[in-house]
């Protein structure tokens, strides 16, 4: 027979934890011997190991207590259910770990391979690192919030940039970042972009997200916040397109 301290040491829990299990009715509390000490046997060790294992698996103490009175068949069924729940938790933790590692590497979320390849081409075409980073972050936002529309919007932009003349407009937009907001080149660029947009889409509604979505405003707000020139450019383009 062993003392409560020895039992705690063998199983790897604290004496306080054992006393909590006694109070909760999970582990029967033995009678004291002639010396006034409670003594525990092999069955107590086995029971405590079972309780600790279930507790470490995240099973609530109330459920563990209920399992003590379950039949062998009910216990096996419960253990299979707990195993399944634990598997789901492990899968979730692994996914969280992967997101954490991507975050540490500066990658907030995975993007489809073709989007990644497109972002790499931006640098080859002469876009600034600032623009490439901005585009990456915006596509992360779109794919995360509107996966049903993201590819349609992405392919539209990819087709636009495949046209050298339209790509030059985007390059001019990129390089206008550091211009003074009152620079006359901003007005000229706005006219050229609005004209190209009307020629590309005609009277049809411009491609975009659901009007009820707050994402478009969030995206444009992120763009405008980084440059007074870009903010004025957006205002002028919208005015000329009537949007």
C-alpha positions in Angstrom: 0.0 0.0 0.0 1.2 3.5 -0.8 0.6 7.0 0.5 -1.2 9.8 -1.5 2.2 11.4 -2.1 3.6 8.2 -3.6 0.5 7.7 -5.7 0.8 11.2 -7.1 4.5 10.6 -7.9 3.9 7.3 -9.6 1.1 8.6 -11.8 2.5 12.1 -12.5 -0.1 14.3 -11.0 -0.1 16.5 -7.9 -1.5 15.6 -4.5 -3.9 18.5 -4.9 -5.2 17.0 -8.2 -5.9 13.7 -6.4 -7.9 15.5 -3.7 -9.9 17.3 -6.4 -10.7 13.9 -7.9 -11.8 12.7 -4.5 -14.1 15.7 -4.1 -15.6 15.3 -7.6 -16.3 11.6 -7.0 -13.9 10.4 -9.7 -11.6 8.4 -7.4 -12.9 6.8 -4.2 -11.1 8.0 -1.1 -9.8 5.1 1.0 -10.2 4.9 4.8 -7.3 5.9 7.0 -5.1 3.3 8.5 -4.1 3.0 12.2 -1.5 5.7 11.7 -4.0 8.2 10.3 -2.8 7.9 6.7 -4.8 7.0 3.7 -3.3 4.1 1.8 -3.8 3.3 -1.9 -3.5 0.1 -3.7 -2.8 -1.1 -7.3 -6.5 -0.6 -8.3 -6.2 3.1 -7.3 -3.1 3.5 -9.4 -4.9 2.0 -12.4 -8.0 4.1 -11.9 -5.9 7.3 -11.5 -4.0 6.6 -14.7 -7.3 6.2 -16.5 -8.6 9.5 -15.1 -5.4 11.3 -15.9 -5.4 10.0 -19.5 -9.0 11.1 -20.1 -8.5 14.5 -18.5 -5.4 15.1 -20.6 -7.5 14.3 -23.7 -9.8 17.2 -22.7 -12.7 15.1 -21.4 -14.6 17.1 -18.7 -14.4 15.7 -15.2 -18.2 15.3 -15.1 -18.1 13.1 -18.1 -15.2 11.1 -16.6 -17.3 10.6 -13.5 -20.2 9.3 -15.5 -18.0 6.8 -17.4 -17.1 5.2 -14.0 -20.6 3.7 -13.9 -20.8 2.9 -17.7 -21.0 -0.7 -18.9 -18.0 -2.2 -20.7 -19.8 -1.6 -24.1 -20.8 1.9 -23.2 -17.2 2.7 -22.1 -15.7 1.4 -25.3 -18.2 3.4 -27.4 -17.4 6.5 -25.3 -13.7 6.0 -25.7 -14.1 5.7 -29.5 -16.0 9.0 -29.5 -13.4 10.7 -27.4 -10.7 9.3 -29.8 -12.6 10.9 -32.7 -12.9 14.2 -31.0 -9.2 14.2 -30.2 -8.4 13.4 -33.8 -10.4 16.5 -34.9 -8.6 18.6 -32.3 -5.2 17.4 -33.4 -6.1 18.2 -37.0 -7.2 21.7 -36.0 -4.0 22.2 -34.0 -1.9 21.1 -36.9 -3.7 23.5 -39.2 -3.2 26.3 -36.6 0.5 25.4 -36.4 0.8 25.6 -40.2 -0.8 29.0 -40.2 1.5 30.1 -37.4 4.6 29.0 -39.4 3.3 30.8 -42.4 2.8 33.9 -40.3 6.3 33.7 -39.0 7.5 33.5 -42.6 5.5 36.5 -43.5 2.8 34.6 -45.5 -0.6 35.3 -43.9 -2.5 32.8 -46.0 -1.9 30.5 -48.9 -2.9 31.7 -52.3 -3.5 29.5 -55.4 -0.4 28.7 -57.4 -1.5 30.7 -60.4 -2.0 33.8 -58.2 1.5 33.3 -56.8 3.0 33.0 -60.3 1.1 36.2 -61.3 2.5 38.1 -58.3 6.0 37.0 -59.3 5.4 38.3 -62.9 4.5 41.7 -61.5 8.1 42.3 -60.4 9.4 41.2 -63.8 7.0 43.8 -65.5 8.5 46.6 -63.4 6.0 47.0 -60.6 7.5 48.1 -57.3 7.9 45.8 -54.3 5.3 48.0 -52.5 2.7 47.3 -55.3 3.5 43.5 -55.3 3.0 43.3 -51.5 -0.2 45.3 -51.7 -1.6 43.1 -54.4 -0.7 40.0 -52.4 -2.4 41.3 -49.3 -5.5 42.3 -51.3 -5.8 38.9 -53.0 -5.4 37.2 -49.6 -8.4 39.2 -48.4 -10.5 38.5 -51.5 -9.8 34.8 -51.5 -10.5 34.5 -47.8 -13.8 36.4 -47.8 -15.2 35.8 -51.3 -13.8 32.4 -52.6 -16.8 32.1 -54.9 -15.9 35.3 -56.8 -12.2 35.5 -56.2 -11.1 33.6 -59.3 -13.4 35.5 -61.6 -11.9 38.8 -60.4 -8.4 37.5 -60.5 -8.7 36.3 -64.1 -10.1 39.6 -65.1 -7.1 41.4 -63.6 -4.7 38.9 -65.2 -6.2 39.5 -68.6 -6.0 43.2 -68.1 -2.3 43.1 -67.3 -1.6 40.8 -70.2 -2.5 43.8 -72.5 0.7 45.9 -72.6 -1.3 49.2 -72.9 -3.5 48.4 -69.9 -0.5 47.1 -68.0 1.2 50.4 -68.5 -1.8 52.2 -66.9 -1.4 50.0 -63.8 2.4 50.7 -63.8 1.6 54.5 -64.0 -0.9 54.0 -61.1 1.8 52.2 -59.1 4.5 54.9 -59.8 2.0 57.7 -59.0 2.2 56.8 -55.3 4.8 59.4 -54.5 3.4 62.2 -56.6 1.9 65.3 -55.0 -1.8 64.9 -54.8 -2.2 68.1 -56.9 0.2 67.0 -59.6 -1.5 67.5 -63.0 -0.3 64.0 -64.0 -2.8 62.6 -61.6 -5.7 64.3 -63.6 -4.3 62.9 -66.9 -3.9 59.4 -65.5 -7.4 59.4 -64.1 -8.8 60.4 -67.5 -6.7 57.6 -69.2 -7.8 55.0 -66.7 -11.5 55.9 -66.9 -11.4 55.9 -70.7 -9.7 52.5 -70.8 -12.2 51.1 -68.3 -15.1 52.3 -70.4 -13.6 50.8 -73.5 -13.0 47.5 -71.8 -16.3 47.0 -70.2 -18.6 49.3 -72.1 -21.9 50.1 -70.5 -21.9 46.9 -68.5 -21.4 46.9 -64.7 -17.8 46.8 -63.7 -16.6 43.4 -62.3 -16.5 43.4 -58.5 -17.8 41.9 -55.3 -21.4 41.9 -54.1 -22.5 45.4 -53.4 -23.6 44.4 -49.9 -20.0 43.4 -49.1 -17.8 45.8 -47.1 -14.6 44.2 -48.7 -14.4 46.6 -51.7 -14.4 49.6 -49.5 -11.9 48.0 -47.2 -9.6 47.2 -50.1 -9.8 50.6 -51.7 -9.4 52.2 -48.2 -6.2 50.3 -47.7 -4.9 51.4 -51.1 -5.9 55.1 -50.6 -4.5 55.2 -47.0 -0.9 54.7 -48.3 -0.8 57.7 -50.7 -2.7 61.0 -51.0 -2.0 60.8 -54.7 -3.7 57.4 -54.9 -6.6 58.7 -52.9 -7.2 61.6 -55.3 -6.7 59.4 -58.3 -9.5 57.0 -56.9 -11.8 60.0 -56.4 -11.3 61.3 -59.9 -11.7 57.9 -61.5 -14.9 57.3 -59.7 -16.3 60.7 -60.6 -15.5 60.1 -64.3 -17.1 56.6 -64.3 -20.1 57.7 -62.3 -19.6 55.1 -59.5 
